[in-house]
């Protein structure tokens, strides 16, 4: 019987995994510069964690969560996103008692029962950040600048920052009423999901990706027209600081995000190179969520990037991305040479080199063909004659050149790189 991965779930193999590792490495380096520390939260949580935070009427909760009962009869959900578990962790461990801001990042798999398509999987991976405790727009700018530096640091090109403010609990009701009035006469023409959203949360109609709904909502009231004084001041402070730092952005009045916990700032990073799935990163403020989880009133902001989409874009746009390859291949002829080759390999590995030895008897031609196939830079050749003389043959497979060196001098020639031409 042949076993295959479940639909919508993929294996990540070399050489693709090296792109992922590069993204993760650059992310860690940049997050550290901004004072973000890593946390690791569970993959499973009580279902209430997500219903309370994301919203009962969102598509994620209604259609897309992997939820089951454990043996004790408790409702358990495999996390569909990272913010709710991070907030639960923040409140449970009383991290609000520490000096503000508290800034964290996390990475790992998320799970949603969505229709698989390009850049979208049922098990997918995210890197996310959350910053707690600062209400001023300066932290919004810092988070957006950090995301920009991350995307530039990994070599991502042709992305666009889209920005909006969706107000707060004070000004949101007026805006909802304006939307209800605008959509009322058109409601029967909207998709079934938007018809349901009309009463549950009309803002989410603005997030619908159905072409018919996009056309019908043209001319809808803009949230900027309904912001209260505090939200308007916050958003003005945000965009003025972005302008000062020369961070380019586009104002998108329809950008509301699909989760109920967002307040004020929302943003997305989009691209035209992934078809219908344009967003590669997204985030915003959620100033009420900590309090809703039982903690004190705590402003917060964060974002998450989709690893699959970022990796796909990098592989499409950046031809300079290199897959790691061995520095050395050791070809051996005879049992004694094979043993000596393993000793040399272990010595070089201890010095930090990636070394591939010959594991089984094969002709020299076959071994050198393998060395070339795996992309090794240098081939060392050792047989009975070399063992007697205490020397080893070398051949540069990338730049040409070959020669002979004493076995004890092998580390030196690799370090000095004098093997790039014939002596």
Backbone torsions as a table, in degrees:
resi	resn	phi	psi	omega
1	UNK	NA	133.3	178.6
2	UNK	-90.6	133.0	178.4
3	UNK	-106.1	134.9	179.6
4	UNK	-126.7	155.9	174.6
5	UNK	-62.4	150.1	179.0
6	UNK	-63.0	154.8	179.7
7	UNK	-59.1	132.6	178.5
8	UNK	83.8	7.0	179.2
9	UNK	-125.9	136.0	-174.0
10	UNK	-126.3	152.7	167.5
11	UNK	-86.6	143.5	178.6
12	UNK	-113.8	112.7	-170.8
13	UNK	-117.7	162.3	167.9
14	UNK	-62.6	143.6	4.9
15	UNK	-87.2	-4.3	-177.6
16	UNK	-58.9	-36.8	-175.5
17	UNK	-61.3	-26.8	179.7
18	UNK	-68.8	-30.8	174.9
19	UNK	-66.7	-43.8	177.5
20	UNK	-59.7	-44.4	-178.5
21	UNK	-63.7	-35.7	177.2
22	UNK	-64.8	-44.4	178.3
23	UNK	-59.0	-47.9	-178.5
24	UNK	-63.6	-39.7	-179.6
25	UNK	-65.4	-46.9	179.4
26	UNK	-64.7	-40.6	179.7
27	UNK	-59.8	-47.6	179.7
28	UNK	-59.6	-42.9	-178.6
29	UNK	-63.1	-45.3	-177.4
30	UNK	-72.3	-40.8	178.4
31	UNK	-59.5	-38.2	-179.7
32	UNK	-62.6	-38.1	179.2
33	UNK	-61.0	-32.0	-177.9
34	UNK	-94.4	3.7	176.8
35	UNK	82.1	19.7	177.4
36	UNK	-88.3	128.8	-179.3
37	UNK	-107.2	150.6	-176.5
38	UNK	-78.1	139.6	166.1
39	UNK	-125.4	153.9	176.6
40	UNK	-126.9	113.1	-177.7
41	UNK	-107.8	159.2	-175.4
42	UNK	-64.7	156.5	174.0
43	UNK	-75.6	-29.0	179.1
44	UNK	-111.2	147.0	178.7
45	UNK	-142.1	164.6	168.9
46	UNK	-59.0	137.0	-178.2
47	UNK	-56.4	-32.6	-179.4
48	UNK	-59.6	-28.5	179.1
49	UNK	-57.6	-40.0	-176.8
50	UNK	-87.5	-36.3	177.7
51	UNK	-63.5	-42.5	-178.1
52	UNK	-65.6	-38.7	-172.1
53	UNK	-92.1	-47.6	-174.4
54	UNK	-76.4	-36.9	-179.7
55	UNK	113.6	131.6	-175.4
56	UNK	-63.0	-28.9	-174.3
57	UNK	-97.5	7.1	177.6
58	UNK	-76.3	157.1	178.9
59	UNK	-60.9	-36.3	-177.8
60	UNK	-60.4	-49.6	-177.5
61	UNK	-71.4	-41.6	-174.9
62	UNK	-74.9	-34.5	-169.5
63	UNK	-123.9	-26.8	-159.8
64	UNK	-114.8	-5.3	-175.9
65	UNK	-82.2	142.9	170.7
66	UNK	-89.1	101.2	-175.3
67	UNK	-122.4	139.6	179.9
68	UNK	-150.6	166.8	174.9
69	UNK	-100.1	134.5	176.3
70	UNK	-84.1	-176.0	-174.5
71	UNK	-67.2	-18.9	177.4
72	UNK	-91.2	3.0	178.7
73	UNK	83.1	10.3	179.1
74	UNK	-84.0	144.7	178.9
75	UNK	-84.3	118.7	-175.9
76	UNK	-117.5	140.6	179.1
77	UNK	-127.7	135.3	172.5
78	UNK	-77.1	126.9	-166.3
79	UNK	-56.4	127.2	176.5
80	UNK	-89.8	-13.6	178.6
81	UNK	-160.0	170.8	-169.6
82	UNK	-102.8	-16.6	-174.1
83	UNK	-67.9	-46.1	-178.3
84	UNK	-59.3	-47.2	175.6
85	UNK	-61.1	-36.1	179.3
86	UNK	-65.5	-40.4	178.1
87	UNK	-67.9	-43.3	176.1
88	UNK	-56.2	-43.8	178.2
89	UNK	-63.2	-44.0	-179.2
90	UNK	-59.9	-42.7	-178.8
91	UNK	-76.1	-45.2	-176.3
92	UNK	-59.1	-38.4	-176.7
93	UNK	-97.6	12.7	175.0
94	UNK	53.4	40.0	-179.2
95	UNK	-69.1	-13.1	177.1
96	UNK	-69.0	-12.3	176.5
97	UNK	-81.1	-9.2	-179.9
98	UNK	-87.5	161.8	-179.9
99	UNK	-57.8	140.7	178.4
100	UNK	-92.2	152.5	-2.4
101	UNK	-81.9	152.0	168.6
102	UNK	-98.9	121.8	-172.1
103	UNK	-124.8	127.6	-173.8
104	UNK	-134.5	156.8	169.2
105	UNK	-136.0	159.5	-179.1
106	UNK	-149.5	164.0	175.3
107	UNK	-150.4	155.7	177.5
108	UNK	148.2	-176.4	-175.4
109	UNK	-80.1	145.4	171.6
110	UNK	-122.8	165.0	-172.5
111	UNK	-139.2	125.5	174.5
112	UNK	-144.7	138.5	178.5
113	UNK	-85.9	76.2	-179.9
114	UNK	-107.5	163.9	175.8
115	UNK	-70.8	117.5	-178.3
116	UNK	-61.7	136.5	176.6
117	UNK	-158.0	-178.5	-175.7
118	UNK	-56.1	122.0	177.8
119	UNK	76.7	8.7	-176.8
120	UNK	-135.0	122.6	-175.6
121	UNK	-132.0	163.7	178.7
122	UNK	-80.1	-31.0	162.5
123	UNK	-111.0	116.3	-177.9
124	UNK	-132.3	167.0	-173.4
125	UNK	-120.1	141.9	178.1
126	UNK	-132.7	151.9	162.6
127	UNK	-113.7	126.7	-176.9
128	UNK	-131.4	158.4	175.5
129	UNK	-132.3	150.7	176.1
130	UNK	-140.2	134.9	178.0
131	UNK	-124.8	124.4	-174.3
132	UNK	-113.4	138.4	165.5
133	UNK	108.9	-2.1	-177.7
134	UNK	-120.3	124.5	179.8
135	UNK	-94.0	-20.8	-176.3
136	UNK	-68.8	150.9	-179.9
137	UNK	-66.3	-9.8	178.8
138	UNK	-60.5	-35.8	179.8
139	UNK	-73.0	-31.8	175.5
140	UNK	-60.7	-45.7	-179.5
141	UNK	-64.1	-41.6	-179.7
142	UNK	-61.0	-43.7	-179.4
143	UNK	-65.8	-42.6	179.4
144	UNK	-67.4	-40.8	177.7
145	UNK	-63.4	-39.4	178.7
146	UNK	-63.7	-42.3	177.8
147	UNK	-63.0	-42.6	177.7
148	UNK	-60.2	-44.5	179.4
149	UNK	-64.9	-35.2	177.8
150	UNK	-65.1	-48.6	-178.1
151	UNK	-63.8	-39.7	176.8
152	UNK	-68.7	-36.5	-178.1
153	UNK	-65.4	-31.0	178.9
154	UNK	-90.9	-1.3	174.6
155	UNK	90.2	20.1	-179.6
156	UNK	-78.2	136.5	-176.5
157	UNK	-123.0	161.0	172.3
158	UNK	56.4	51.4	172.0
159	UNK	-116.2	157.4	-175.6
160	UNK	-130.3	134.3	175.6
161	UNK	-89.5	123.2	175.4
162	UNK	-110.3	140.6	-167.9
163	UNK	-137.5	145.8	175.6
164	UNK	-158.8	167.2	168.1
165	UNK	-124.7	132.7	-179.2
166	UNK	-108.7	14.6	173.8
167	UNK	76.0	-168.0	-176.4
168	UNK	-131.7	-172.3	-177.3
169	UNK	-64.6	-18.1	179.7
170	UNK	-80.5	-42.6	-175.7
171	UNK	-99.6	-14.1	-178.2
172	UNK	-60.8	-41.3	-178.6
173	UNK	-58.0	-41.6	179.0
174	UNK	-62.8	-39.6	180.0
175	UNK	-68.2	-40.6	177.2
176	UNK	-59.7	-43.0	179.7
177	UNK	-62.7	-38.7	178.5
178	UNK	-64.7	-38.8	178.1
179	UNK	-68.0	-42.9	179.6
180	UNK	-58.1	-42.9	-180.0
181	UNK	-65.3	-41.2	-178.5
182	UNK	-67.7	-40.8	-174.7
183	UNK	-83.2	-16.3	-169.9
184	UNK	-54.3	-48.5	-176.1
185	UNK	-72.9	-16.6	-177.2
186	UNK	-104.1	-1.3	-166.4
187	UNK	-55.5	-40.3	-176.3
188	UNK	-65.7	-18.2	-179.3
189	UNK	-89.4	-11.8	179.9
190	UNK	-77.5	163.3	177.7
191	UNK	-66.1	159.6	-179.2
192	UNK	-55.2	-37.9	179.5
193	UNK	-63.3	-43.6	-179.8
194	UNK	-68.6	-33.2	175.9
195	UNK	-63.0	-38.1	177.6
196	UNK	-71.4	-38.0	-179.9
197	UNK	-66.5	-24.1	-175.8
198	UNK	-52.8	-45.5	180.0
199	UNK	-88.4	-33.4	-175.8
200	UNK	-75.8	-48.6	-178.9
201	UNK	-165.0	89.5	-174.9
202	UNK	-62.3	-21.0	177.7
203	UNK	-58.9	-31.4	-174.7
204	UNK	-73.1	-13.1	172.3
205	UNK	-62.5	-31.8	179.6
206	UNK	-68.4	-16.3	-177.5
207	UNK	-97.9	-2.4	-176.8
208	UNK	-67.7	140.2	-178.1
209	UNK	-101.0	1.8	178.5
210	UNK	-71.6	129.5	-174.5
211	UNK	-57.2	-40.6	-179.1
212	UNK	-62.0	-41.3	-179.3
213	UNK	-70.2	-36.2	176.9
214	UNK	-60.4	-41.6	-180.0
215	UNK	-68.7	-41.3	-176.6
216	UNK	-67.5	-29.5	-176.6
217	UNK	-86.7	-0.4	176.9
218	UNK	-59.5	134.5	-178.7
219	UNK	87.8	2.5	179.1
220	UNK	-63.2	151.4	178.1
221	UNK	-56.0	141.8	178.6
222	UNK	-88.7	138.9	-178.6
223	UNK	-62.3	-30.6	-179.3
224	UNK	-58.9	-26.4	-179.7
225	UNK	-76.1	-11.2	-174.4
226	UNK	-121.1	8.5	-179.4
227	UNK	-68.8	141.7	173.8
228	UNK	-73.2	172.1	-176.8
229	UNK	-59.4	-42.4	-178.7
230	UNK	-65.8	-42.9	-179.6
231	UNK	-68.2	-38.1	178.3
232	UNK	-64.9	-42.3	178.4
233	UNK	-63.4	-41.1	179.2
234	UNK	-63.6	-45.1	-177.5
235	UNK	-68.9	-38.2	176.5
236	UNK	-62.1	-41.4	177.5
237	UNK	-63.8	-36.8	179.2
238	UNK	-65.1	-53.2	-175.0
239	UNK	-68.7	-32.1	178.7
240	UNK	-66.9	-37.7	178.0
241	UNK	-70.3	-38.7	176.3
242	UNK	-61.9	-41.5	177.0
243	UNK	-62.3	-42.5	-179.8
244	UNK	-61.2	-36.5	-179.4
245	UNK	-89.2	3.9	178.3
246	UNK	57.6	39.2	173.8
247	UNK	-94.4	112.9	-176.2
248	UNK	-72.6	142.4	179.2
249	UNK	-153.9	163.1	174.8
250	UNK	-123.1	130.6	176.5
251	UNK	-77.0	126.9	-178.6
252	UNK	-124.8	99.1	-176.1
253	UNK	-65.4	-15.6	179.2
254	UNK	-92.7	2.0	-176.8
255	UNK	-82.2	102.6	-178.5
256	UNK	-119.0	-15.2	-176.3
257	UNK	69.0	157.2	-171.9
258	UNK	-94.5	7.3	-177.3
259	UNK	-115.4	143.4	-172.9
260	UNK	-74.4	-16.9	-172.5
261	UNK	-79.5	-7.6	-176.5
262	UNK	-70.0	143.5	172.9
263	UNK	-137.8	150.8	177.0
264	UNK	52.1	-116.0	-170.6
265	UNK	-63.3	127.7	166.6
266	UNK	-131.2	146.0	179.5
267	UNK	-151.8	154.6	175.9
268	UNK	-138.4	150.3	169.2
269	UNK	-109.5	122.0	-174.1
270	UNK	-121.8	162.2	178.2
271	UNK	-142.8	156.7	176.7
272	UNK	-98.5	10.4	-172.3
273	UNK	-105.5	10.1	-178.7
274	UNK	-124.4	19.7	179.4
275	UNK	72.4	-137.5	-175.0
276	UNK	-67.9	-29.3	-179.0
277	UNK	-86.3	88.6	-171.1
278	UNK	-84.9	-30.4	-172.8
279	UNK	-77.9	130.6	174.5
280	UNK	-110.2	-16.0	176.7
281	UNK	-157.0	151.5	-178.6
282	UNK	-160.7	157.1	178.7
283	UNK	-176.1	-166.9	179.2
284	UNK	161.2	-173.8	179.8
285	UNK	-85.9	151.2	173.2
286	UNK	-144.6	71.4	-169.1
287	UNK	-73.2	-12.2	-179.0
288	UNK	-103.2	-10.6	-166.4
289	UNK	-69.2	-39.9	179.8
290	UNK	-60.4	-43.0	179.3
291	UNK	-64.5	-39.0	179.0
292	UNK	-65.3	-23.4	177.2
293	UNK	-89.2	6.2	176.4
294	UNK	98.4	4.1	177.8
295	UNK	-93.7	-179.4	176.6
296	UNK	-73.3	163.2	177.0
297	UNK	-58.8	118.6	-173.0
298	UNK	-142.2	113.8	174.6
299	UNK	-67.4	150.9	-177.7
300	UNK	-157.0	157.0	178.0
301	UNK	-151.0	151.5	178.3
302	UNK	-164.8	179.2	173.9
303	UNK	-153.0	165.5	173.8
304	UNK	-138.0	144.1	175.1
305	UNK	-113.5	143.2	178.5
306	UNK	-87.2	115.2	-174.1
307	UNK	-63.7	-42.9	-177.5
308	UNK	-60.5	-44.3	-177.1
309	UNK	-70.1	-41.1	177.7
310	UNK	-62.1	-45.0	-179.4
311	UNK	-63.2	-42.1	178.3
312	UNK	-61.3	-44.4	179.1
313	UNK	-62.4	-43.8	-179.3
314	UNK	-61.5	-43.3	-179.0
315	UNK	-68.8	-29.1	178.9
316	UNK	-77.5	-40.7	-170.6
317	UNK	-94.1	-28.4	-169.2
318	UNK	-112.6	97.7	-179.3
319	UNK	-74.5	-10.5	-177.1
320	UNK	-87.3	-6.0	177.6
321	UNK	-62.7	125.5	-176.4
322	UNK	-111.3	138.5	173.5
323	UNK	-82.8	130.7	177.8
324	UNK	-56.0	141.2	-179.3
325	UNK	-135.5	156.2	-178.6
326	UNK	-61.4	144.6	172.9
327	UNK	-76.7	-39.5	-171.0
328	UNK	-134.5	139.5	166.0
329	UNK	-120.1	133.3	-179.4
330	UNK	-109.0	110.9	177.3
331	UNK	-92.6	132.8	-177.3
332	UNK	-129.4	149.6	177.7
333	UNK	-126.9	108.9	-179.1
334	UNK	102.0	155.8	-174.7
335	UNK	-64.2	-45.2	-178.9
336	UNK	-64.2	-38.6	177.8
337	UNK	-66.2	-36.6	179.1
338	UNK	-62.8	-43.3	178.4
339	UNK	-62.6	-44.3	178.5
340	UNK	-63.6	-36.7	178.2
341	UNK	-61.9	-39.6	177.9
342	UNK	-67.1	-36.7	177.5
343	UNK	-63.7	-42.7	178.6
344	UNK	-64.3	-41.1	-179.7
345	UNK	-60.8	-45.1	-179.7
346	UNK	-64.0	-38.5	178.4
347	UNK	-63.7	-44.6	-178.9
348	UNK	-69.0	-37.0	176.9
349	UNK	-62.8	-39.5	177.8
350	UNK	-62.8	-23.2	178.5
351	UNK	-92.2	3.1	173.3
352	UNK	100.0	7.8	-179.7
353	UNK	-93.5	145.6	172.3
354	UNK	-85.8	117.0	-175.0
355	UNK	-126.0	134.6	173.9
356	UNK	-117.1	117.7	178.1
357	UNK	-91.1	172.8	173.2
358	UNK	-83.2	123.5	-175.7
359	UNK	-94.5	-23.5	-174.9
360	UNK	-143.5	155.9	-179.9
361	UNK	-58.4	127.9	178.1
362	UNK	-158.2	159.7	179.1
363	UNK	-66.9	157.8	178.6
364	UNK	-59.8	-39.3	179.9
365	UNK	-61.1	-43.1	179.7
366	UNK	-65.7	-39.4	-179.7
367	UNK	-66.4	-42.2	179.5
368	UNK	-69.0	-32.5	175.5
369	UNK	-64.3	-40.5	177.2
370	UNK	-64.6	-42.9	179.1
371	UNK	-57.6	-42.0	179.1
372	UNK	-68.6	-37.8	-176.9
373	UNK	-67.3	-37.8	-179.7
374	UNK	-84.8	-1.2	174.4
375	UNK	83.3	21.1	179.1
376	UNK	-62.5	146.3	-179.9
377	UNK	-85.3	-43.3	-177.0
378	UNK	-123.6	136.0	171.4
379	UNK	-110.5	127.9	170.8
380	UNK	-102.1	138.5	-177.9
381	UNK	-122.9	124.7	-178.8
382	UNK	-136.0	130.0	177.4
383	UNK	-134.9	-164.5	-176.7
384	UNK	-62.6	-43.2	-179.4
385	UNK	-62.6	-41.3	179.9
386	UNK	-66.1	-38.1	179.2
387	UNK	-62.5	-43.3	-179.4
388	UNK	-64.3	-36.6	-177.6
389	UNK	-86.7	-9.8	-177.7
390	UNK	70.0	26.4	-178.4
391	UNK	-125.9	169.8	-179.2
392	UNK	-143.2	142.6	176.8
393	UNK	-84.7	144.8	175.1
394	UNK	-129.5	152.4	179.5
395	UNK	-144.7	125.2	177.8
396	UNK	-85.2	112.3	-175.1
397	UNK	-82.4	-13.0	-177.8
398	UNK	-98.0	-44.3	-172.3
399	UNK	-111.1	-3.9	-176.0
400	UNK	84.5	170.9	-178.6
401	UNK	99.0	146.5	178.5
402	UNK	-156.7	165.3	-179.3
403	UNK	-179.8	-160.9	-176.5
404	UNK	-136.2	143.5	-179.6
405	UNK	-145.6	151.4	175.4
406	UNK	-69.1	144.2	-175.8
407	UNK	-56.0	-38.9	-178.1
408	UNK	-67.3	-16.8	-178.0
409	UNK	-97.9	3.7	-177.9
410	UNK	-56.7	-49.6	-179.4
411	UNK	-58.7	-35.7	-177.3
412	UNK	-66.1	-42.4	-176.9
413	UNK	-72.4	-27.5	175.3
414	UNK	-71.0	-39.6	179.8
415	UNK	-69.0	-42.4	-177.0
416	UNK	-82.0	-15.2	-179.6
417	UNK	58.0	34.4	180.0
418	UNK	-79.9	-0.1	-177.1
419	UNK	-84.1	10.4	-175.1
420	UNK	-79.4	-10.3	178.2
421	UNK	-148.2	163.6	179.2
422	UNK	-68.4	143.1	176.8
423	UNK	-71.0	NA	NA
